[in-house]
Amino acid sequence: MILKIFKYPEPILQQPGEPVTEFNDELRKLVEDMFETTYASQGIGLAAPQVGVSKRVTVIDPSMGKDPAQKIVLVNPEIISSEGKQYEEEGCLSFPDIREKVVRAAKVRIRAQDEHGKWFEMDAEELLSRCFQHEIDHLDGIIFLFRMSALKRNLNLRKIRKMQSEGTW
Ligand SMILES: [Zn+2]
């Protein structure tokens, strides 16, 4: 089922998600629907608050649905170490048509549970590292607008306000 994606400035996007404690069919259905929604929107990652569910769940697939082996489900994820810096362009399904360069760690190691509750650790660099940081930010209520420089944030806020007034946001 394709879910509705909440756009900025929906308040849920700036609220930290609740930790997941029950690994049941409801959670697995949410994960399945989130992948379907991500592919329908041609994204590579989606966090539960973006579909109106304030829980610490995110799905990521850098292959955009082309390679099932690249599907990653992170439940209750945390970054346990990070190193270096990268400065690359990011987009966000809650900010259609906005793309901006954001500073992120070059490499991260994360710890998370899968949709069955099993803990695992994973290393990521480049795009996947960026994606992990962007999605985990969502679970902490942090939107990428606030990772930009003040100048770029203001430019993008103006762009969003213009689109809102034109009815295209
Ligand atoms: Zn996002």
Residues whose N, C-alpha, C, O or C-beta is under 5 A from the ligand:
A	BS01	ZN	G91 C92 L93
